Amino acid sequence: MTFDKRMLIAVIINRIVVRNLRHNPLSNQHPIQTFVAFRHFQQHFALYQSRNMTSVERSEEEWRAILSPQQFRILREKGTEAPGTGEYDKHYERGVYSCTACGTPLYESTTKFKSGCGWPAFFDAIPGAVTRREDKSMFMSRTEIVCTACGGHLGHVFKGEGFQTPTDERHCVNSISLKFKDEQ
């Protein structure tokens, strides 16, 4: 199975579960139980994907030729765009957000929420699409998120901020790291 087919399957499964997070009167299972079961599936699927995913490998010179200077600064040099300036901060159309550098689908619009932080915020990524890394820059320990396929810097994940999301996480992503494609 190719990478694109695996991602399509993951997107479809994720959409089914997100729709079913609302209490289904025909089911005895509470939405949180459904979510916990799905997260268990996601973890195993992500492991499978990370072992079988094709990486996009390019030299720094190739990335410089492909990306704009601002895209290169953020995606390859781990920069950050100014808060409130990104194209997708207040963008809420239905569709999928992909990596600007390699085109890998990263987030579904159904997981995007208003956080007021000045950057696009998501409570979960497409399984296996985003890799977490420890980031000890800026005199603190944070969790950096990168595109699993190409290693492009996306932003950081913050936990326990009190947002009413199923994961209690906020993926704070630079708009410039994303490219949106609507459902149609």
Steps between C-alpha positions, in 0.01 A plus 500: 500500500642840408542786743208693346262206540600452866444870568160488329397204716618684814306815401181300439528315831575824686192668348276210602620515858478880527139485377425229755648695789158652546288265711325250276159409650510163322824405674565419865855627468573849628686731256806507728520118493478514121779757494726300735454188285580699188812658656624145578447409133672823388812425703540156344420633152752784545771249593420298189507812283825634642670170418358491146489869407706629211718790609551807289873562508654809343816696558483846654580647156203313348270624780622857441415468131150359570392716795468876531749666741229529767388137453863387521555702821201339671495146357874432484649740758221456760386861492163641606271742322367799692175429689179598323669541160449151356255421224332215691471648851133590452430256216216251566399348166458122472793308352851375568816692594817355342871568537608792281836337428399147396119496474441235767153532662551604865175630653130482425290812541277308744785507753562877471373726778511863613770537763568873476876436495563669163589182309283218360415255779409133460421245769631202303692413183432237236649176641869466420525830313662702781804403707569643846849597612637649818599865452725655766548833326397832655611383848205261545384153402223485239366245254579590140288354220638425155363344182586130521562477125742791448596618849365850442444700819129560567491647850451364852249296703371628834307283748269569790403856410134440580357516148190283471648266239504118500880484536557801731776599257565800278713448192617856441598502131654767278263584212793512263567132572151412374320489167120462508288295261122523535276192504376551144 
